[in-house]
Amino acid sequence: MIEFTAVLWRWSGGQGSWHFLTIPPDEAVEIRLESSASAVRRGFGSVRVEAKIASVAWTTSIFPQKDGGYILPVKAEVRRRAAIATGDEVTAAISIL
């Protein structure tokens, strides 16, 4: 399990209100190493994970960024159940599936 803390941010492009946590560089390196050994990469180089914030767990994919990092999408139901909002500092944990 990889744990990290990041600020919840809202993507401003396009339609809808997508929210993300940016996974810090040290954890991104760990993800690349772990996923190359055990996970099947999906579309856009995404990696399937189980994510957890507070007591809220869900299955999703993390998406690679040009800088070598990853972003974790946080859907509305998770934000509501975990009582978090844009700009909050959030501790999350992910396990690669």
N, C-alpha and C positions, 0 to 999 in steps of 0.2 A: 504494500500500500504506500502510495506517495502522498504526503500531506504538504500543503502550501497555504499561504495567506496572500490575498490579492484584493484589489479594489474592484467591485462590480461596476462595469461600464456598459453603456448602451451604444450600439452601432447606429450611427446617424444616417447611413446611406440607405436608399431603397425604401420599400414599404415595410410596415410592421415595426415591432419594437424588440429586436433581438438584443439580448443581454449576455455578456460574457465575463469570464475571469481569465486574465492572461496568466498562464503558468510561468513562473520565474525560470530564468536560464538554467540554473543548477538542476532543477527538477526536469526540465525539458531534455537535458542530456541523459538523465536516468531513464526517461520514457523512451528515448530513441534506442538506448542500449537494450532495455527490457523488451520493447516491442519488436525489435529486429530478430530477437531470439525466439519469441513465443507467439506473437500475434500476426494475424493476416491483415495486411493493409487493405483498406477499402477505397472507395472513390475519393479523389483529391488527396490521397495519402493519409486519410483520417484513420484513427485508431479507436476501436471499440473499448469502452471503459465502463466500470460501475463507479458512479460518483456519489459523494455523500457530503452534505452540508448540514450541520447540527444533527438532527435525527432523521433527516430526509434523504433517502437513497433513491437513485434512479439509474437506468442504463442509457448511455448516449455515446457519442463519438467526440473525440477532441480533434481539432483541425490544425495542421501545420501552418506556420507563417513563414514568410520569406526570410526572416532573420534567424530561422532555426528553432523558434519557440513554438508553442501551441496555445490555442484558446479553447476554453471549455464553455459551451453554451449552457445557459441557465434559464430554463423555461419558466413561464409565469406561475404555473402551479407550484414549482419548487420555491420560487421567490416568496410566494404567498405563505406556504407552509413553514418556511424557515424564517419568515418575518425579516426579509432583507430587501433593500432597495438600492437603486443606482447611487453610487458614491460610497456605499458601505464597505468597510474592510471585512472580508469574509475568509474564514478558514475552511478549506475543502480538502477532501481526500479522494484519490482515485486509485482504482485497481484495474490493470490492463486485463482484458478478457481474452 
